[in-house]
Amino acid sequence: MSVQLKHAEIAKTLPPRLLRFFARFPPQALSSSTSTTLNTSSSDLNANLGEDSSQLIDPTPAYENPFRNTKNHITGKWHEPIYSLRRQADLVKLAEVHGVQELLPFTTKAPEERTRKREEFGLRVKGTGVGQRVKGKWWERNMRGRLEKRRQAMLDMPQMIQTWKQLGHGRGWKKFPK
């Protein structure tokens, strides 16, 4: 009873969006904690149940994960998740703020899953591997050569000015800069 009171107190602090989600898709952790547990030390599980078979615990939830695609086994057609990735992210952020994130079903938007993927795959930026270069735009690819040419022109500038003055301000001058 105290567990139910604790959950009721938590539910009072949740925003309506999370309350609607948990009403429609009750957390698996809560439904398994309120049901009876079996003694699995015996080899015959049915002996623990006795005459009443209504105590049998179904390990599968009453609903599919609303964050995942589902397949209709009759037609073989895949259906989109009930909650889009954007709505999943919003629910995860809300649940994280209110401390009930572990009650949500599995989603790729969960912080644990995101950190696991970041550790597994890294940044995955094209051109960051050994011997790779990012293609870049035309002006980005040619910038290095252009800057080098400009630097060399600045180094040669004193000599060019001296030659200009000797020839008489443009008379006979053939090296106009481009």
C-alpha positions as CSV (number, residue, x, y, z in Angstrom):
1,M,0.0,0.0,0.0
2,S,2.9,2.4,0.8
3,V,4.3,1.8,-2.7
4,Q,1.0,2.9,-4.2
5,L,0.9,6.0,-2.0
6,K,4.4,6.8,-3.1
7,H,3.5,6.5,-6.8
8,A,0.3,8.6,-6.2
9,E,2.4,11.4,-4.6
10,I,4.8,11.3,-7.6
11,A,1.8,11.4,-10.0
12,K,0.5,14.5,-8.4
13,T,3.7,16.4,-9.3
14,L,3.8,15.3,-13.0
15,P,2.6,17.5,-15.8
16,P,-0.6,16.5,-17.7
17,R,1.4,15.4,-20.7
18,L,3.3,12.7,-18.7
19,L,0.2,11.7,-16.8
20,R,-1.7,11.1,-20.1
21,F,1.3,9.0,-21.4
22,F,1.5,6.9,-18.3
23,A,-2.3,6.4,-18.2
24,R,-2.2,5.2,-21.8
25,F,1.0,3.2,-21.4
26,P,1.5,2.2,-17.8
27,P,5.2,1.6,-16.9
28,Q,6.3,-2.0,-16.9
29,A,8.2,-1.5,-13.7
30,L,5.0,-0.5,-11.8
31,S,2.9,-3.2,-13.2
32,S,5.4,-5.9,-12.3
33,S,6.0,-4.5,-8.8
34,T,2.3,-4.6,-7.9
35,S,1.7,-8.2,-9.2
36,T,2.7,-11.2,-7.2
37,T,6.1,-12.7,-7.7
38,L,6.9,-16.4,-8.2
39,N,9.4,-18.6,-6.3
40,T,11.7,-19.7,-9.1
41,S,13.9,-21.9,-6.9
42,S,11.5,-24.8,-7.6
43,S,11.9,-26.7,-10.8
44,D,8.2,-26.9,-11.3
45,L,6.7,-23.4,-11.5
46,N,3.2,-24.7,-11.7
47,A,3.6,-26.2,-8.2
48,N,4.1,-22.7,-6.8
49,L,0.8,-21.6,-8.4
50,G,-1.3,-24.2,-6.8
51,E,-4.9,-24.5,-8.1
52,D,-5.2,-20.9,-9.1
53,S,-3.7,-20.2,-12.5
54,S,-4.7,-16.5,-12.5
55,Q,-1.5,-15.7,-10.6
56,L,0.6,-16.5,-13.7
57,I,2.7,-13.4,-14.6
58,D,2.8,-12.5,-18.2
59,P,6.3,-11.0,-18.9
60,T,5.2,-9.2,-22.0
61,P,3.4,-5.9,-21.5
62,A,-0.2,-5.3,-22.5
63,Y,0.9,-3.0,-25.3
64,E,3.7,-2.6,-27.8
65,N,6.4,0.0,-27.3
66,P,4.8,3.2,-28.5
67,F,8.3,4.5,-29.5
68,R,9.0,1.7,-31.9
69,N,7.7,0.6,-35.3
70,T,5.3,-2.3,-35.1
71,K,4.6,-5.0,-37.6
72,N,1.1,-6.4,-38.4
73,H,1.7,-10.1,-38.4
74,I,-1.3,-10.8,-40.6
75,T,-0.5,-8.4,-43.4
76,G,3.3,-8.0,-42.8
77,K,3.0,-4.2,-43.0
78,W,5.1,-2.1,-40.7
79,H,3.3,0.8,-38.8
80,E,5.0,4.0,-37.7
81,P,5.5,4.5,-34.0
82,I,2.7,6.2,-32.1
83,Y,5.1,8.9,-30.9
84,S,7.3,10.6,-33.4
85,L,11.0,11.2,-32.6
86,R,10.3,14.9,-31.8
87,R,7.5,13.9,-29.3
88,Q,9.7,11.2,-27.9
89,A,12.4,13.7,-27.2
90,D,9.9,16.0,-25.5
91,L,8.6,13.2,-23.3
92,V,12.1,12.2,-22.3
93,K,13.1,15.7,-21.4
94,L,9.9,16.1,-19.3
95,A,10.4,12.8,-17.6
96,E,14.0,13.6,-16.9
97,V,13.1,17.0,-15.3
98,H,10.6,15.2,-13.0
99,G,12.8,12.2,-12.3
100,V,10.7,9.5,-13.9
101,Q,12.7,8.9,-17.0
102,E,13.4,5.2,-16.1
103,L,9.7,4.5,-16.2
104,L,9.5,5.3,-19.9
105,P,9.8,2.5,-22.5
106,F,13.0,2.1,-24.4
107,T,13.7,4.9,-26.8
108,T,16.7,6.1,-28.8
109,K,16.2,9.5,-27.3
110,A,17.0,8.4,-23.8
111,P,20.3,9.9,-22.5
112,E,21.8,6.5,-21.7
113,E,21.2,5.4,-25.3
114,R,22.6,8.6,-26.7
115,T,25.8,8.4,-24.7
116,R,26.2,4.7,-25.6
117,K,25.9,5.5,-29.3
118,R,28.3,8.4,-29.0
119,E,30.9,6.1,-27.3
120,E,30.3,3.3,-29.9
121,F,30.4,5.4,-33.0
122,G,32.2,8.6,-32.0
123,L,31.5,11.8,-33.9
124,R,31.5,10.3,-37.3
125,V,32.4,13.5,-39.1
126,K,33.4,12.9,-42.7
127,G,37.1,13.6,-43.3
128,T,38.2,13.2,-39.8
129,G,39.8,9.8,-40.3
130,V,43.4,9.0,-41.1
131,G,44.3,10.3,-44.6
132,Q,40.9,11.8,-45.2
133,R,40.0,15.3,-46.2
134,V,36.7,17.1,-46.1
135,K,35.7,18.0,-49.7
136,G,34.6,21.6,-48.9
137,K,33.4,24.3,-51.3
138,W,35.4,25.5,-54.3
139,W,36.5,28.7,-52.4
140,E,37.5,26.6,-49.4
141,R,39.6,24.2,-51.5
142,N,41.4,27.0,-53.3
143,M,41.9,29.3,-50.3
144,R,45.2,27.8,-49.2
145,G,46.9,28.4,-52.6
146,R,45.4,31.9,-52.9
147,L,46.6,32.9,-49.4
148,E,50.1,31.6,-50.2
149,K,50.1,33.5,-53.5
150,R,49.0,36.7,-51.6
151,R,51.7,36.2,-49.0
152,Q,54.4,35.8,-51.6
153,A,53.2,38.9,-53.4
154,M,53.5,40.9,-50.1
155,L,57.1,39.6,-49.6
156,D,58.0,40.7,-53.2
157,M,56.3,44.1,-52.8
158,P,59.4,46.2,-51.8
159,Q,61.3,44.9,-54.9
160,M,58.2,45.7,-57.1
161,I,58.0,49.2,-55.7
162,Q,61.6,49.8,-56.4
163,T,61.3,48.6,-60.0
164,W,58.2,50.8,-60.5
165,K,60.1,53.9,-59.4
166,Q,63.1,53.2,-61.6
167,L,61.0,52.7,-64.7
168,G,59.2,55.9,-64.3
169,H,55.8,55.2,-62.9
170,G,54.4,52.7,-65.4
171,R,56.4,53.4,-68.5
172,G,57.7,50.1,-69.8
173,W,56.0,48.2,-67.0
174,K,55.0,44.7,-67.9
175,K,54.3,43.0,-64.5
176,F,51.0,44.5,-63.6
177,P,49.5,42.4,-60.7
178,K,46.4,40.4,-61.5
